[in-house]
C-alpha cells in the first residue's frame, strides 16, 4: 500500500463534481466556518478603468484549481521534501461569493468586508478571489480591530491614486486607502513598472506614507533574499497579488497587462520567504479576467500560486 490515499473512496478527478476552490467543502453558513483557511469570492469589477471582466475571476480560478485538488493525500513537493496541504491536517473550505449589487460599489464592498470579517471571526485564514483590485479595500477594512498588519503588494501598478474625478474606491486606489489605516504599519510594493496608474506625486506620497517600492528589474538585481530583508521580519503580513504583476506571456488574462513582469518561481520564493519570516494573516488575488485567457494559462497560474502559498503558509505556521 502506498499510503497516498487513492486506495479508498472516490477518485474524484478534476473534471468531476462541483468547482469549489481545490474541490474543498462548500460552507454556505458564514456563522459556522470551522477551518484553517476559508476561500471567499469577490466577483466585483466596477472599479476597472479599461477592460472589465474580472467579475468572472473567482469562477475561473475555482475551475482551474480543480487541477490541484490532490485527491485524498495532499501535495508532495520533492524539492522541499514536504507534503503540503495534507488532507488529515488541513481544513480548507470555500464559503462562496460575497453578494455583488450591480452599480453599487459601496454595498458590494460592504458585503465583501462582511465575508472577510466572518472568516477572521472564525479564526481561519481569509483568501479572497477577485474581482478587480478595488476589492482589496474592503479586505483591508475588515482588519480594523485586529493586530497591525504590513501589506505586501505584488503588482505592475502602484495603485496609490488618492482621488481621480471623485473616485476614491476604484482599482487605482487600494494601496492609498490601505496606507491611511492606522493598523497598516507599512507597505512593500513589488513589481511596479512601466507606465503606471499613479502619477509622480503618488509615488512621493507612497514613500512618505511608509511604502518601499521595487520594480521587477530592481527585484531581480537584488534577488529574493535581499528583497525579503527589506520587509519587516516577525510581523503579520497581508499579501495582495494582482495577476498583472506576472508577465503577460504567462498571464495574458487580465484587464491591464504590463510586459516585463515576474515569472512563477520568483513569486513563489518570495511568498515562501514571507511565510518563514512572519505570519501571513490574509491574502487576495485579483484582476484575473478569463475572457482574455483563451488557453486558461492565467487562471491555472492564479490557482497554482494560491495553492502553493496556502500550503506554505500553513506548513511554516505549524513549524
C-alpha positions as CSV (number, residue, x, y, z in Angstrom):
1,X,0.0,0.0,0.0
2,X,1.4,3.4,-1.0
3,X,-0.5,5.4,1.6
4,X,-1.3,8.2,-0.8
5,X,-5.0,7.9,-0.2
6,X,-6.3,6.7,-3.6
7,X,-6.9,3.1,-2.3
8,X,-10.3,4.1,-0.9
9,X,-13.1,6.5,-1.7
10,X,-14.0,8.1,-5.0
11,X,-11.2,9.0,-7.4
12,X,-12.8,12.5,-7.8
13,X,-10.9,13.6,-10.9
14,X,-10.6,17.3,-11.6
15,X,-13.3,17.4,-14.2
16,X,-15.8,15.7,-11.9
17,X,-18.1,17.4,-9.4
18,X,-18.6,21.0,-8.3
19,X,-15.8,23.6,-8.8
20,X,-15.2,24.8,-5.3
21,X,-11.6,26.0,-4.7
22,X,-9.4,22.9,-4.7
23,X,-12.6,20.9,-4.5
24,X,-12.7,21.8,-0.8
25,X,-16.1,21.5,1.1
26,X,-18.6,24.3,0.4
27,X,-19.7,26.1,3.6
28,X,-22.6,28.5,2.9
29,X,-23.2,29.3,6.5
30,X,-20.8,32.1,7.4
31,X,-21.7,31.7,11.1
32,X,-20.4,28.2,11.1
33,X,-16.9,28.4,9.5
34,X,-14.6,25.8,11.1
35,X,-11.4,25.7,9.1
36,X,-7.8,26.7,8.9
37,X,-8.4,28.6,5.6
38,X,-11.6,29.9,4.0
39,X,-11.9,31.0,0.4
40,X,-14.2,33.9,-0.5
41,X,-15.1,35.0,-4.0
42,X,-15.4,38.8,-4.7
43,X,-16.7,38.9,-8.3
44,X,-16.7,42.7,-8.5
45,X,-15.1,44.7,-11.4
46,X,-16.9,48.1,-11.4
47,X,-13.6,49.7,-10.3
48,X,-11.9,49.0,-13.6
49,X,-10.8,51.9,-15.8
50,X,-10.3,50.0,-19.1
51,X,-11.1,46.3,-19.8
52,X,-13.7,44.8,-17.4
53,X,-14.2,41.0,-16.9
54,X,-12.6,40.3,-13.6
55,X,-16.0,39.6,-12.2
56,X,-15.6,36.2,-13.7
57,X,-12.2,35.7,-12.0
58,X,-13.5,33.7,-9.0
59,X,-15.3,31.2,-11.2
60,X,-12.3,30.9,-13.5
61,X,-9.8,30.4,-10.6
62,X,-12.0,27.8,-8.9
63,X,-12.4,25.9,-12.2
64,X,-8.6,25.9,-12.7
65,X,-8.0,25.0,-9.1
66,X,-9.6,21.6,-9.5
67,X,-6.4,20.5,-11.3
68,X,-4.7,20.9,-8.0
69,X,-7.2,19.1,-5.8
70,X,-4.7,16.3,-5.0
71,X,-7.2,13.6,-4.5
72,X,-7.1,12.5,-0.8
73,X,-3.4,12.8,0.1
74,X,-2.1,16.4,-0.1
75,X,0.6,17.7,-2.4
76,X,4.2,16.4,-2.2
77,X,7.0,18.7,-3.3
78,X,10.1,16.7,-3.9
79,X,12.3,19.9,-3.9
80,X,11.2,20.7,-0.4
81,X,10.6,17.1,0.7
82,X,7.3,18.3,2.2
83,X,3.7,17.2,1.6
84,X,1.7,20.4,1.6
85,X,-2.0,20.6,2.4
86,X,-2.2,17.1,4.0
87,X,-5.9,16.1,4.0
88,X,-5.7,14.8,7.5
89,X,-4.3,18.0,9.0
90,X,-5.5,21.0,6.9
91,X,-9.1,22.1,6.8
92,X,-10.0,24.3,3.9
93,X,-13.5,25.4,3.0
94,X,-15.0,27.5,0.2
95,X,-17.7,29.9,1.5
96,X,-18.8,31.0,-1.9
97,X,-19.1,34.6,-3.1
98,X,-19.9,37.9,-1.5
99,X,-23.1,39.3,-2.9
100,X,-22.5,41.9,-5.5
101,X,-25.1,44.7,-6.2
102,X,-24.9,45.9,-9.8
103,X,-23.6,49.5,-10.0
104,X,-23.4,49.8,-6.2
105,X,-19.8,49.9,-5.2
106,X,-20.4,50.8,-1.6
107,X,-22.8,48.0,-0.8
108,X,-20.8,45.5,-2.8
109,X,-17.6,46.4,-0.9
110,X,-19.5,46.2,2.4
111,X,-20.6,42.7,1.5
112,X,-17.0,41.6,0.8
113,X,-15.9,43.2,4.0
114,X,-18.5,41.3,5.9
115,X,-17.4,38.0,4.4
116,X,-13.7,38.6,5.4
117,X,-14.8,39.7,8.9
118,X,-16.7,36.4,9.3
119,X,-13.6,34.4,8.3
120,X,-11.4,36.4,10.7
121,X,-14.0,35.9,13.4
122,X,-13.8,32.1,12.9
123,X,-10.0,32.1,13.2
124,X,-9.4,31.0,9.7
125,X,-7.0,32.5,7.1
126,X,-9.1,34.6,4.6
127,X,-8.1,34.1,0.9
128,X,-10.1,36.3,-1.4
129,X,-10.5,35.7,-5.1
130,X,-11.1,38.9,-7.1
131,X,-12.5,40.7,-8.8
132,X,-10.6,43.9,-9.6
133,X,-8.1,45.4,-7.2
134,X,-10.6,47.6,-5.5
135,X,-11.8,44.5,-3.6
136,X,-8.7,44.9,-1.6
137,X,-10.2,48.0,0.1
138,X,-12.9,46.1,1.9
139,X,-10.5,43.2,2.7
140,X,-8.2,45.6,4.5
141,X,-11.1,47.4,6.1
142,X,-12.1,44.0,7.7
143,X,-8.8,44.0,9.7
144,X,-9.9,47.0,11.7
145,X,-9.7,46.0,15.4
146,X,-7.1,43.3,14.6
147,X,-3.4,43.4,15.4
148,X,-1.4,45.6,13.0
149,X,-0.5,44.3,9.5
150,X,2.2,45.0,6.9
151,X,0.8,44.9,3.4
152,X,2.9,43.2,0.7
153,X,1.7,44.0,-2.8
154,X,2.8,42.2,-6.0
155,X,1.6,44.3,-8.9
156,X,2.6,46.1,-12.1
157,X,0.9,49.2,-10.9
158,X,1.3,51.3,-7.7
159,X,-2.5,51.8,-7.2
160,X,-1.8,54.8,-4.9
161,X,-4.2,57.3,-6.5
162,X,-5.9,59.4,-3.8
163,X,-8.8,60.6,-5.9
164,X,-9.5,60.9,-9.6
165,X,-12.7,62.6,-10.8
166,X,-14.2,61.9,-7.4
167,X,-13.4,58.2,-7.5
168,X,-11.7,57.0,-4.3
169,X,-12.6,53.3,-4.3
170,X,-11.6,52.1,-7.8
171,X,-8.8,49.7,-8.7
172,X,-6.3,52.5,-8.8
173,X,-6.9,53.5,-5.2
174,X,-6.5,50.4,-2.9
175,X,-2.9,50.9,-1.7
176,X,-3.6,54.6,-0.8
177,X,-6.6,53.5,1.2
178,X,-4.6,50.9,2.9
179,X,-1.8,53.3,3.8
180,X,-4.3,55.6,5.5
181,X,-5.3,52.9,8.0
182,X,-3.6,53.2,11.5
183,X,-3.3,49.4,11.7
184,X,-1.3,49.2,8.5
185,X,2.3,49.7,9.6
186,X,3.8,49.9,6.1
187,X,3.7,48.6,2.5
188,X,6.1,46.7,0.4
189,X,5.1,47.4,-3.3
190,X,6.9,44.9,-5.5
191,X,6.9,44.6,-9.3
192,X,5.9,48.2,-10.1
193,X,6.9,49.1,-13.7
194,X,6.4,50.9,-17.0
195,X,3.6,53.5,-17.3
196,X,1.8,53.1,-14.1
197,X,-1.7,54.1,-12.8
198,X,-0.2,56.6,-10.4
199,X,1.4,59.9,-11.2
200,X,4.8,61.1,-9.7
201,X,3.2,62.8,-6.7
202,X,1.5,59.5,-5.9
203,X,4.9,57.8,-5.7
204,X,6.2,60.6,-3.5
205,X,3.1,60.3,-1.2
206,X,3.5,56.5,-1.1
207,X,7.1,56.7,0.1
208,X,6.2,59.5,2.6
209,X,3.4,57.2,4.0
210,X,5.7,54.2,4.5
211,X,6.0,52.4,1.2
212,X,9.1,50.6,-0.1
213,X,8.7,50.4,-3.9
214,X,10.6,48.0,-6.2
215,X,10.3,47.3,-9.9
216,X,10.8,43.8,-11.4
217,X,14.3,44.8,-12.6
218,X,15.2,46.0,-9.1
219,X,13.8,42.8,-7.6
220,X,16.0,40.7,-9.9
221,X,19.1,42.7,-9.3
222,X,18.7,42.4,-5.5
223,X,17.4,38.8,-5.5
224,X,14.6,37.3,-3.4
225,X,16.6,37.1,-0.1
226,X,17.7,40.7,-0.3
227,X,14.2,41.8,-1.1
228,X,12.9,39.8,1.9
229,X,15.4,41.6,4.1
230,X,13.7,44.9,3.2
231,X,10.4,43.6,4.6
232,X,9.9,43.8,8.4
233,X,10.6,40.4,10.0
234,X,8.3,38.7,12.5
235,X,5.2,40.7,11.8
236,X,1.7,40.0,10.4
237,X,1.6,40.2,6.7
238,X,-1.4,40.8,4.4
239,X,-0.5,39.8,0.8
240,X,-2.3,41.2,-2.2
241,X,-1.4,39.8,-5.6
242,X,-2.5,41.5,-8.8
243,X,-2.1,38.9,-11.6
244,X,-0.7,41.6,-13.9
245,X,2.4,41.5,-11.6
246,X,3.3,38.4,-13.6
247,X,4.4,38.8,-17.2
248,X,1.6,38.6,-19.8
249,X,3.5,35.9,-21.6
250,X,2.3,33.6,-18.7
251,X,-0.7,35.7,-17.5
252,X,-2.5,37.3,-20.5
253,X,-5.9,37.1,-19.0
254,X,-6.1,40.4,-17.3
255,X,-7.5,43.9,-18.0
256,X,-4.2,45.8,-17.8
257,X,-1.3,43.6,-18.9
258,X,2.1,45.0,-18.5
259,X,5.2,43.4,-20.1
260,X,8.4,42.9,-18.1
261,X,6.6,41.0,-15.3
262,X,7.5,38.2,-12.9
263,X,7.8,34.5,-13.6
264,X,6.2,31.9,-11.4
265,X,9.2,30.8,-9.2
266,X,10.2,34.4,-8.4
267,X,6.9,35.0,-6.6
268,X,6.7,31.5,-5.1
269,X,10.1,32.1,-3.5
270,X,9.0,35.5,-2.2
271,X,5.8,34.0,-0.7
272,X,7.7,31.1,0.8
273,X,10.1,33.5,2.4
274,X,7.3,35.6,3.8
275,X,5.7,32.6,5.4
276,X,9.0,31.7,7.0
277,X,9.7,35.3,8.3
278,X,6.3,36.1,9.8
279,X,2.6,35.3,9.9
280,X,0.6,35.7,6.7
281,X,-2.9,36.5,8.0
282,X,-4.7,37.3,4.8
283,X,-4.4,37.2,1.0
284,X,-6.2,38.3,-2.1
285,X,-5.5,37.6,-5.7
286,X,-7.2,39.9,-8.2
287,X,-7.6,41.1,-11.8
288,X,-7.9,37.7,-13.4
289,X,-10.3,38.2,-16.4
290,X,-10.9,34.8,-18.0
291,X,-12.4,36.2,-21.2
292,X,-8.9,37.3,-22.2
293,X,-7.4,34.0,-21.2
294,X,-8.0,31.8,-24.2
295,X,-5.7,28.9,-23.1
296,X,-6.6,29.0,-19.4
297,X,-3.0,29.8,-18.6
298,X,-3.8,32.8,-16.3
299,X,-6.4,31.0,-14.2
300,X,-4.2,28.0,-13.8
301,X,-1.3,30.3,-12.7
302,X,-3.6,32.0,-10.2
303,X,-4.8,28.7,-8.7
304,X,-1.4,27.2,-8.6
305,X,0.3,30.2,-6.9
306,X,-2.6,30.3,-4.3
307,X,-2.5,26.6,-3.6
308,X,1.3,26.7,-3.1
309,X,1.1,29.9,-1.0
310,X,-1.6,28.4,1.3
311,X,0.3,25.2,1.7
312,X,3.5,27.0,2.7
313,X,1.7,29.5,5.0
314,X,0.1,26.7,6.9
315,X,3.2,24.5,6.9
316,X,5.5,27.2,8.2
317,X,3.0,28.4,10.7
318,X,2.7,24.9,12.2
319,X,6.5,24.6,12.1
